Amino acid sequence: MALVRLSPLNQRRWRNFKANRRAYWSAVVFGVLFFISLFAEFLANDSPLVVRYRGEIYTPIFNFYPETTFGGDFRTEAVYRDIEVQCLIISGGVQDCWDDPEGVIEAARDGSLAETAPGYMRGWVLWPPIPYSYNTVNDIGGSAPSAPDAQHWLGTDDTARDVLARVIYGFRLSVAFALIVTFLTSVIGIAAGAVQGYFGGLIDLLFQRVIELWGATPSLYIIIIVAAIFRMDFWLLVFLMTLFGWTALVGVVRAEFLRARNFEYVRAARALGVSNRVIMFRHVLPNAMVATLTMLPFIVTGTIGSLAALDFLGFGLPSSAPSLGELTLQAKNNLQAPWLGFTAFTAFAFMLSLLVFIFEGVRDAFDPRKTFQ
């Protein structure tokens, strides 16, 4: 049904992409992983998904509940991983959970609590599959980093944070960052290259001089200076990466427009009075898409690599952020914990390989000279 709504040209492109099995299945796997990572809070969180207390349903993952809501003493947010808070919830708050919380929980579960507590209503807590968030500092009962075990499948880092939770959040962060930066740089770069190549002359000359000066700017030094003045965050880093990355596509698009601007169909469109904007972006740009798409894998993977490098050097996102680059830095600083390096390498290799395979398929699908059977 989806193909019926597509134009014949786009149907052919979709068939070509789907016929490239490596690209197609890479897109499926990557899409599933990224979709799952969008709901990372439901997969790895130190707040329960649902709590039932005295017959009422609470959703701590969405709402703030003080400890007093569950019969505690403090008005601060309940720390649901504390055994005392869990005892209050499960026992319905009718027993003193500060002296023997484990005993009260056991009595609630085996039913003996109902005999000693009139009006007792047993509660329960529904946890995510991984009961730790990316910034949860765990009590591992030993030194950190700790090796993988039943509680922490990929171990913990040097501050006792669960590595698997940080990988899930870090995968989402890296991909979202790369896609946003790639989209913004592509829009600016394609527009600039189209204007240069289509109009040529003085406009092209001035633009080229600006790009030469801009390309000679030491972007890493600028980012380091900005990081020293301001507190680096996600959107500031997106702005800086876009500011210095938009020139990547200008040369490719400019060359395609310079080549196509004197084609017969372009001259015919001008003679018919078609506006320059329509000629540029409806007629010429589609013919430049193959060369443009060839560059996109390098931009996406380069952006992910740049983010990881900045985090590794300490000039990227804050250390508390779920960054794969920061995990790589921990692997370097903790050679006695090989699971950190293995996890970081595997995450990067798998993610970048899928992206390269996908964009190879997209490039070939847009190439009219290639047809897959």
N, C-alpha and C positions, 0 to 999 in steps of 0.2 A: 504493500500500500504506500510505503514511503517513496518508492521509486516512481509511482504514478504522478506524484506532485512535482517531481524534478523535471527540469528541461532535458531534452535528449543528450545535450552535451554533458550535463552533470550526471546523468544516468551512466554514461560511458565512463566518466571519471570514477564513479562509485564502483562500477564493475571492475575496473582496472585495479583500484585499491583493494577490493575484496579478494581479487585473484592473487594478489601478493600475500601469500599465507603468513609469511613472517611479520609483515607490517600489520596485517589484519588482527592476528592473535596478540601481537604486542599491544595494539590499541585496546583490545578487549581486556587484557590483563591490567594494563595501566589504568584504563577507565574504571575498572572495578576497584583497584587499590586506592585510587584517588577519591572515588565516591565514598568508600569506606572511611578514608581518613577525614573526610568532611564531617563525620560524626565521631570524631576522636573523643569528644567529651563523654560519649555513651560507651566507649570501649575502654578507656583508661581514665579513671577519675577517683579522687579520694572522698568524693561525696556520693552517697547512695543515689540510685535512680529513683527508688520509691521507698517510703517508710510508712508502716502502719503502726499507729500508736493510739491505744484506747479507742479503737474503732474508726479513727480518722486516718485519711490518706494524706501524706505529705510528699512533696517532690523537692528534695534538697538540691538536686542538680540544677533546678531553675530558680529556686527561692532561698531567701535567707531566713533561717530559723534559729533563735537564740536557744541556749541550753535550757532555759527555763520552760520552753515549750514542752520539753520532755521530762519535766520534773527535776531539772538540775538547779544549781544555785547561781549560775553566771548568766549575764545578759549578752555576752559575746556569742558569736556563732558556735553552734555545737561542733565539737571535734568528733565526728562519727566513728573514727577509727579507734578512739579510746574505749577500752573495755568497759569503763564505768557508764559511758553514754550508751553503748550498746545494751548494757544491762538495764538501764532505765527504759529503753524503748521496748525490749523484749518482755520485761516484767510488768510493763504498763505503769511504771513509776510507783507501784504500791509497796515496794520493798526498799530497804536501805542497800544501795549498790556500792557504797563506798568501802565497806569492810570486806565483803566476800563476793565480788561481782561474778566470778566464774561459777561459784556455787549457786548463786541466784539464777544465772542463765541456765545451768544444768537442771535446776528444779523447775524452771519454766518450761523447758523442753520435754522433760519426762512427765509433766502433769502434776507433780506433787505440790507445786506452788499454789494451785487452785484450792487445795485443802486448807491452807493457812492464810490465804488472802481473799477475803470476801470481795466480790465484785471484780475479781481479777479478769483482765482481758489481755490475752497474749498478743504481743506485737511481733513484727518481723522487719527485716532490712533486706532490700534487694540491691546487691552491689553490681557494678559493671564487671565484665570478664576480667579486667585488670584493675584491682582496687587501689591504684596509685595514679596520680597525675604526673605530668612531666616535671613539676617542681616540688613534689612530695619528698620530704626527707624522712627516710624510713629508719626504724629501729631494727638494725640487722644483728644486733648482739655481738658485734665484732668490728674489725677494722674495715674501712672502705678503701678502694672498691672491693666488692665481694663477688665471688664466682657465681655463675648461673646455678639456680636451684629450683625447687618446686614453687617457691613464692615469687622469685624473680627469674624469669625464663632466660633472659640475656644478662643476668647479673645486675650489679649497681655500679654507678660511677664513683668518683672520689669524694662526693658529698652524699653518698648513700641514696641517690635518686635512681629510680627504676629505668634501666636502659631501654627496654622494649617500649615503655610509655614515651620516652623521649624520641625514639625512632619514629613512632607513629605520628606524633605532633611535628617532628622535624621534617618528615616526608611531606606533610601537608604544607608546612611553612615554605620549604624550598621550592616546591612545584608552584604554589600560588605566587611566590615572589618572582619566579622565572617567567610565568605566564603574563603577569601584570607588566613587568619591565619589557618583555618582548613585544607585547601589544602596543605599549606606549612608544617605544623606540621605532617600531615598524610603521606606525601611523605617521610619526614625524619624519622619519627617514624616507618613506615612500613619497610623501607629499613634497618634501624638499627635492628629492631626486627627479620627480615628475616635472616640477616647475623648471628645474635647471635644464633637463634634457629637452623638454618640449619648446621652450622659448629660446634657449641658447643665447648667444650674443653676450651683451653686457651683464645680463642677469646671471648667466652661467659663470662668467668670469669672476664676478663679485662673490658668488656663492662658493666657488672653488677656493678663493683666497680665505674666506671665513672658515671653511672646513679644514684647510691646511693649518691655520692658526689654532683652531679648536683641537685638531688631532694631535698637535704638538704639546698641548697642555698636560702636565703630569697628573693624571686623574687620581692616582693612588695617593700622592702627596696632598692633594686637595681634600680627599676623603679623610686622611689622617688629621689634617688641620681642623676640619669641621668636627670630627669626633672628639678632638681635644677641647673644643669650645662648647658644643652642644651635646646633650645626652642623645646618643644615637637610638633611633627606633625604626620600626618597619617602614613607615611612609617616608621618613627622611632619607633612608637608604634607597628606597625606590626612586625618589626624586634625583638623588645624586647619580645613581646608575643610569637613569634615563637621560640625565643632563650630558653625560659623557658617552653614552652608547648609541645615540640616534644616528650617528654618522655611518654606522656599519652597513646600512642598506643603500645609502645615497649613491655610491659609485655604481652599483649594479643597476639600479633603477634608472639612473641618469644615462648610462650606456644604452639601455634598451629603448629609452625614449628618443635619444639622439639617432638611433638606427631607424626607428619606426616613424618619425615625424614627417618624413618625406615620402612615405609609401602612398600608393595610389588611393587607397581607401581613405586615408587621412586627408589628402588633398581634395578628394571628392566631397568629403564631409564639410570641409571648410567652404568649398564652392557652394554648397547647399545652405550655408548659413548656420550650421550647427555650432554651438558655443564651444569655446576652448575647454571649459570644464567637462562638458559631456564627452568630447573627443578624448581628453586625457584619461578620464577615469572609467569610461564605459567601453571605449574602443581600443585604446593603446595599452592601458594597464593590464587587462587580461592576458595580452600577449607577452607581457613582462613578468607574469606570475611564476613561470617555471624557474627563471633565474633567481627571482626573489625567494621562492620556497627552498631553493638549494641552499640559501644562506641561513634559513631559520633554524635548522638543527644546531648550527654553530653558535647562534645567538642564545638559544635556550640553554644548551649545555654550558656555554661560556658564562652565562649569568649565574647558573647554579654553582659552577666552579668559583666564580668571583665572590659570591656570597660565602661559600665555605672558606675561601682563602682569607677573606676579611675577618671572619669569625675566628679562624685559626690564629691570625696575627693579633687578635684582640681589638680590632678597629671596626668590627661589624656590630651585630646586635648585642644587647646585654648578655652577660654570661648566664643569666637565669632563663633566657629564651631557649626553646627546644631546637638547638642548632646542631646539624650534623657536623659542621666545621668545628664547633666547640667539642664535640665528641671525639673528633680526630686529634685535637689538641690534648685531650685527656689521655688518649691512647699513647701519644708521644711521651707524655709526662709520667705514665704508669706502665712501663714496659713489662712489669711483673703481672699485668692484667691483660693477657693477649686477646681476651674476648672483646675488649673495647675496640682495638684496631680491626679485628676480624668483622665485627658488626658494622663499623663505619665503612670499611672497604666494600663489603657486600651490599650495603644500602646504596652507596654511590654507584657501584658498577651495575647493579640491577636497574636502578632508576635511569641512568644515562643511556644504557643499552636499549631499553625500551623506547626512550624518546628518539634516539637516532633511527631505530628501525621504523618507527611510525612516520617520521618526517621523510625518510627515504621513500616510503610508499606513497605519501602525499605528493612528493615531487614527481614521481613517475606517473601518478594518476593524472597530473596536470600536463604532462608532456604528450602532445598529440602524436609524436613519433613512436611512442611505446604503447603496445597493446598486449595484454596478458590473456592467455587462454585458460 
